[in-house]
Amino acid sequence: METSRGSMNLYLIGKPVNHSLSPAIYMKYFEAIGLGVKYKAIEVERDLDRMFNWLRDNSMGFNVTIPFKLAATRLIDELDEHASIIGAVNTVKSHKGHLVGYNTDWIGFTKALLMAGPRGYGGALLIGAGGAGRAAAYALARIVDTLYIVSKTGSTAATLSRLATQWGVSKSKGVKATIDNLMDIARRVDLIVNASPVGLNDPESSPLPARLIPEKCVVLDMVYRPLSTRLLRDAQEKGCTIIDGLWMLVHQAVENIKIWLGLQADPLQLRNYALQAMGDNS
Ligand SMILES: NC(=O)c1ccc[n+]([C@@H]2O[C@H](COP(=O)([O-])OP(=O)(O)OC[C@H]3O[C@@H](n4cnc5c(N)ncnc54)[C@H](OP(=O)(O)O)[C@@H]3O)[C@@H](O)[C@H]2O)c1
């Protein structure tokens, strides 16, 4: 195992980070396999450049979360192929101070979505066009005929829609998340993905009104706190197949452990650690 300048520390940087289950997942895993690696969350107020320089010397790697995944691409020394195409980094490995950035969100997303079966989709509605939305669009470009993207402002959705076309999706449209747009799009899709923070820490808010959710579609919500979001509960009532955000989180954690330590972790084991930390074993 290679460590950067002797450090056995991994970090999560973002703002906010207090909702994250990553420290609980990784620390329990390292304890279980008897590895003296520590994983700590740091809330970054400002001066991301300085933080990256500190991490360069004091970590073996780190995760980047909301809202720094896009900014991280310009602060590292090398990008892997997928992170470079997606334009967002969520995992960094330090090779003796040389920082290499990866995107494992798209892999976590792909593996979580596979729980609905290995299939393609006629139309998908992607809500959110930030770092997580980019990773999802990249993954969806291979399995969706038409991709509809909505965001708060609409401009980020339009930009991501153009990128998705370059990534191979045959038809794509990016617009503002108004009720009229959502109404028009929702009736054309068989997959809905929430890559916005709507629902985070709020069990009653949803990015899509219940009446617009098509029956028997597939719904993946990246929000994992609460695990059972309003969107997922509404979708379940419509007979949809639902996938919670914790599946995506643990599948990307499996990839990160492979990158940092060369070890193969079990996603179910990591999920159980997360559920224990949430105090919910159901
Ligand atoms: N489960 C997992 O493993 C996993 C992994 C990554 C992220 N996540 C979660 O995914 C969420 C997004 O993360 P991120 O890093 O992509 O955040 P981000 O970069 O801040 O992007 C958030 C996106 O959501 C859009 N948005 C905000 N409110 C909206 C609304 N009411 N309707 C439609 N779109 C809206 C924003 O629109 P504008 O661009 O117009 O501002 C933006 O495009 C967070 O809750 C994060 O915790 C989960």
The ligand as a MOL file (V3000), in Angstrom:
LIG
                    3D

  0  0  0     0  0            999 V3000
M  V30 BEGIN CTAB
M  V30 COUNTS 48 52 0 0 0
M  V30 BEGIN ATOM
M  V30 1 N -25.7450 9.0750 -3.1350 0
M  V30 2 C -24.5630 9.4580 -3.5400 0
M  V30 3 O -23.5960 8.6860 -3.6150 0
M  V30 4 C -24.3590 10.8650 -3.9740 0
M  V30 5 C -23.2510 11.2250 -4.7320 0
M  V30 6 C -23.1210 12.5480 -5.1480 0
M  V30 7 C -24.0780 13.4810 -4.7640 0
M  V30 8 N -25.1410 13.1090 -4.0030 0 CHG=1
M  V30 9 C -26.1710 14.0820 -3.6250 0
M  V30 10 O -26.6620 14.6880 -4.8210 0
M  V30 11 C -27.0430 16.0270 -4.5490 0
M  V30 12 C -26.3820 16.9640 -5.5560 0
M  V30 13 O -24.9740 16.9930 -5.3730 0
M  V30 14 P -24.0030 17.8840 -6.3090 0
M  V30 15 O -22.6320 17.6870 -5.7990 0
M  V30 16 O -24.3000 17.6320 -7.7410 0 CHG=-1
M  V30 17 O -24.5220 19.3510 -5.9530 0
M  V30 18 P -24.3550 20.7010 -6.8200 0
M  V30 19 O -23.1120 20.6310 -7.6320 0
M  V30 20 O -24.5440 21.8200 -5.8700 0
M  V30 21 O -25.5980 20.6610 -7.8620 0
M  V30 22 C -26.9240 20.7200 -7.4390 0
M  V30 23 C -27.8270 20.8040 -8.6680 0
M  V30 24 O -29.1880 20.7490 -8.2510 0
M  V30 25 C -29.9130 21.7580 -8.9470 0
M  V30 26 N -31.0900 22.1220 -8.1630 0
M  V30 27 C -31.1590 22.7190 -6.9420 0
M  V30 28 N -32.4490 22.8610 -6.5780 0
M  V30 29 C -33.2110 22.3430 -7.5860 0
M  V30 30 C -34.6000 22.2050 -7.8120 0
M  V30 31 N -35.5060 22.6270 -6.9120 0
M  V30 32 N -35.0190 21.6200 -8.9640 0
M  V30 33 C -34.1300 21.2020 -9.8790 0
M  V30 34 N -32.7950 21.3060 -9.7320 0
M  V30 35 C -32.3390 21.8790 -8.5930 0
M  V30 36 C -28.9280 22.8800 -9.1280 0
M  V30 37 O -29.3840 23.7460 -10.1790 0
M  V30 38 P -28.4820 24.9940 -10.7220 0
M  V30 39 O -27.3060 24.3530 -11.4120 0
M  V30 40 O -29.3700 25.6840 -11.6810 0
M  V30 41 O -28.1100 25.7890 -9.5130 0
M  V30 42 C -27.6490 22.0980 -9.4690 0
M  V30 43 O -27.6170 21.8130 -10.8520 0
M  V30 44 C -26.6350 16.3140 -3.0870 0
M  V30 45 O -27.7590 16.1450 -2.2770 0
M  V30 46 C -25.6100 15.2470 -2.7980 0
M  V30 47 O -25.5560 14.9220 -1.4220 0
M  V30 48 C -25.3000 11.8130 -3.5970 0
M  V30 END ATOM
M  V30 BEGIN BOND
M  V30 1 1 1 2
M  V30 2 2 2 3
M  V30 3 1 2 4
M  V30 4 1 4 5
M  V30 5 2 4 48
M  V30 6 2 5 6
M  V30 7 1 6 7
M  V30 8 2 7 8
M  V30 9 1 8 9
M  V30 10 1 8 48
M  V30 11 1 9 10
M  V30 12 1 9 46
M  V30 13 1 10 11
M  V30 14 1 11 12
M  V30 15 1 11 44
M  V30 16 1 12 13
M  V30 17 1 13 14
M  V30 18 2 14 15
M  V30 19 1 14 16
M  V30 20 1 14 17
M  V30 21 1 17 18
M  V30 22 2 18 19
M  V30 23 1 18 20
M  V30 24 1 18 21
M  V30 25 1 21 22
M  V30 26 1 22 23
M  V30 27 1 23 24
M  V30 28 1 23 42
M  V30 29 1 24 25
M  V30 30 1 25 26
M  V30 31 1 25 36
M  V30 32 1 26 27
M  V30 33 1 26 35
M  V30 34 2 27 28
M  V30 35 1 28 29
M  V30 36 1 29 30
M  V30 37 2 29 35
M  V30 38 1 30 31
M  V30 39 2 30 32
M  V30 40 1 32 33
M  V30 41 2 33 34
M  V30 42 1 34 35
M  V30 43 1 36 37
M  V30 44 1 36 42
M  V30 45 1 37 38
M  V30 46 2 38 39
M  V30 47 1 38 40
M  V30 48 1 38 41
M  V30 49 1 42 43
M  V30 50 1 44 45
M  V30 51 1 44 46
M  V30 52 1 46 47
M  V30 END BOND
M  V30 END CTAB
M  END
